[in-house]
Amino acid sequence: MSKPLDVVVVGAGLAGLTATRALVKAGLNVKLIDSADRVGGRIKTDLVSGFQLDHGFQLFNPAYPAARKVLNISELELKKFRKGIRLVLDEEIVEFGRNPSDSWHFLQQFDKTALLNFTKYLIATVALTADARKSRANVSAKQALLGACGDDDLVEDLLTPFLAGVFLEANLDVSRRWLDEVLRYFVLGSPGVPKYGMKEIPTQLTRGITDFIQLNTMATKVNTNSVETSEGMISAKNVIVATDPITAASLLALPNPKMSSVTTWYFSIKHRNRGPKTKLLAVDGSTNPGPLVNSVVLTDAARSYAPTGYDLIASSALGMQDEFDLSAIKTHTALLNTLNPADLELIATYQIPAALPQTNYDVKAIYDLESAQIFVASDLITSPSINGAIESGKQVADRILLNKLAEGN
């Protein structure tokens, strides 16, 4: 019988890759398995006819502190979007962040006191320590914004349409702590996409650990000191479950967490002759909004996402859109970006059934299985984001290393 591993990690998403890197660097004997044929978990990029298509519209913020510790940000060659928004209202389309005059006109659409109150909330969120932010009442994001702004119109017409696409939750019924984290990083950094797609993030994390990764291997059961897989039993002193939250719950016989889903359509345009190149995310704040939660011309910021002569547009709607009216999706995409719907050619549709965990309570206690030498690394436990996944992986690795140090081996 072969000598047990120090650690077997189940799931090669960002959390699993981060944990594996830290443990390998510390000299532990580790094996990372994943059922897929590539690493990355929910972060993947397909190359289709010269277009780079991420699995669902995603952005990376270089201000993420956990990511900055493990990634070479400059190597990602981030193509950044502007800090701002393009907002469709009933009578006009307004923009904030592209130029001073348009931004000033944008601000005139909302109550000045409410804007001032929201600005104060932003400043406080950035200035407060992590402990101070956590001490705030853990109400829903919507309640926090309504309380801070004191104005329904600003929250309903601007903040909710924008943040619904971030949280993948139409009513912002998520933790205020997640809201504060998102707002903080939005102020501190300018989000973008890597030059060669979001896959570059997990690809970079595999450096130095490729020999420890075993793909096309499905975990079927997790036990103390072992994992049963499609390729046989793997014994280890410690087990890290770093799969998506639904799979983790199944492997650990825990309740399924609530997850949000999203559908993203990718369209191309050849010889674009309409619409400003804004580098802004477009959302619908009108009285009767269309089916999309947001849309963006990716090539306005990331020329590398499409072949020469073409533009690439990503449009997303909340939920699994099994039966959708493509004409309505095209029409709304065109409205949001001031394009001609007849010029839009559908390249691909991505349905992401478990895109983000939707939790507004502390789940750490539920997933505390350390006494059984089983550890859970997931953005469900920290925060539903790239930063949260990386942070969770590092935290679990640190706990295992501390335990090993305490044992004196």
Helices and strands as residue ranges (DSSP letters): E 5-10, H 14-25, E 30-33, E 45-48, E 51-54, H 65-70, G 73-76, E 79-80, E 85-88, E 93-96, H 100-107, H 112-127, H 130-134, H 141-149, H 152-154, I 155-159, H 160-167, H 176-188, E 192-193, H 200-205, G 210-212, E 213-214, E 219-223, E 226-229, E 232-241, H 245-252, E 259-270, E 282-284, E 294-297, G 298-300, G 303-305, E 310-318, H 326-337, G 341-343, E 345-357, G 370-372, E 374-376, H 386-407
